[in-house]
Structure formats: C-alpha cells, structure tokens
Amino acid sequence: MAWYNWVIPIVTLLLGLAGGFYGGVQYLKKQMSNMQMDEKQIQAMARSMGMNLNQKQLKQMSRNMKNMKMPNKLPKAKK
C-alpha cells in the first residue's frame, strides 16, 4: 500500500473537522447576535431562576439585552 492511501484521508478528516468547527462557531455567533427576547420571555426566565421582576426592572433588563454586544473572541483563561 502506498503512503498516500493513509495520509490523504487523515488530512481530509482533519481539514473537515477544522472547517466544520469554524463554520459552527460563526453560525452560533450569528444566531446569538440576532437573538431577541420580548418581555414575556424575560419574565419567564426570571421566574425560572426564582426572581420576580417589577415593570421597572423588566424594562431595564430589556434595554440591557438590546444594548448587549457579543464579544468577538472569548477571554483567555488565566494560568
């Protein structure tokens, strides 16, 4: 058997995994940036965490969610 019968499939697999991971990350970033929550969803999320928001807190939370920017890169872990 020739060496390229082993090398080409392994290289192809690695490139496919790297490309798929990169594509998945980009897709997830796009979906997260387009995510919008209305007041009912925010209230339901707060209740599931055991919090009861009044109208002022609800409006503030909605405003913060609209103004939230997603970071381009994840923070680096400290060693």
Backbone torsions as a table, in degrees:
resi	resn	phi	psi	omega
1	MET	NA	141.6	-179.1
2	ALA	-83.1	156.0	-178.1
3	TRP	-63.1	-32.6	-177.3
4	TYR	-71.3	-14.5	174.1
5	ASN	-71.1	-18.2	177.2
6	TRP	-102.0	-40.9	-172.6
7	VAL	-71.3	-46.8	-176.1
8	ILE	-60.3	-46.9	177.7
9	PRO	-63.6	-36.4	179.9
10	ILE	-68.4	-44.6	178.5
11	VAL	-63.5	-41.9	178.8
12	THR	-62.2	-42.0	178.1
13	LEU	-62.5	-46.2	-179.7
14	LEU	-63.3	-43.0	177.9
15	LEU	-64.5	-39.5	178.1
16	GLY	-64.9	-41.5	178.0
17	LEU	-64.5	-45.3	-179.6
18	ALA	-64.0	-44.3	179.4
19	GLY	-65.6	-40.0	178.0
20	GLY	-65.9	-40.3	178.0
21	PHE	-64.1	-45.9	179.5
22	TYR	-61.3	-44.5	178.6
23	GLY	-63.0	-39.6	178.1
24	GLY	-64.3	-40.9	178.6
25	VAL	-64.5	-44.2	179.6
26	GLN	-63.7	-40.7	178.8
27	TYR	-63.9	-43.5	-179.8
28	LEU	-65.4	-40.4	177.0
29	LYS	-60.7	-42.8	179.6
30	LYS	-62.9	-44.5	-179.6
31	GLN	-65.5	-39.5	-179.4
32	MET	-67.2	-37.4	-178.9
33	SER	-72.0	-27.2	-179.6
34	ASN	-89.6	-3.3	-175.4
35	MET	-70.7	126.5	177.6
36	GLN	-125.2	137.7	178.1
37	MET	-119.2	132.4	175.0
38	ASP	-87.0	176.7	-173.6
39	GLU	-64.7	-34.1	178.9
40	LYS	-64.9	-41.0	179.2
41	GLN	-66.5	-40.7	178.7
42	ILE	-64.0	-44.1	179.0
43	GLN	-61.8	-41.8	179.1
44	ALA	-65.0	-40.0	178.8
45	MET	-64.8	-41.7	179.3
46	ALA	-65.3	-41.0	178.9
47	ARG	-65.5	-35.7	178.5
48	SER	-66.7	-23.4	176.6
49	MET	-93.6	4.5	177.1
50	GLY	85.3	18.9	179.5
51	MET	-111.5	148.4	175.6
52	ASN	-122.3	110.5	-175.2
53	LEU	-90.8	138.5	171.5
54	ASN	-87.2	177.7	-174.4
55	GLN	-60.8	-41.4	-179.4
56	LYS	-62.7	-45.6	179.4
57	GLN	-65.4	-37.2	-179.9
58	LEU	-64.8	-44.9	177.9
59	LYS	-63.6	-41.3	179.5
60	GLN	-63.3	-42.6	179.2
61	MET	-64.6	-40.9	178.4
62	SER	-62.3	-44.3	179.4
63	ARG	-62.5	-42.9	179.7
64	ASN	-65.0	-37.4	179.1
65	MET	-66.8	-36.9	178.9
66	LYS	-68.7	-38.3	-175.7
67	ASN	-85.3	-5.1	-176.1
68	MET	-69.2	131.8	176.5
69	LYS	-105.8	137.0	176.9
70	MET	-84.7	132.7	178.7
71	PRO	-69.8	147.9	179.6
72	ASN	-74.4	-32.7	-178.6
73	LYS	-128.9	151.0	175.9
74	LEU	-75.1	146.0	178.6
75	PRO	-66.4	147.4	-179.6
76	LYS	-78.0	141.7	179.5
77	ALA	-74.6	138.3	177.4
78	LYS	-82.9	142.7	179.9
79	LYS	-101.9	NA	NA
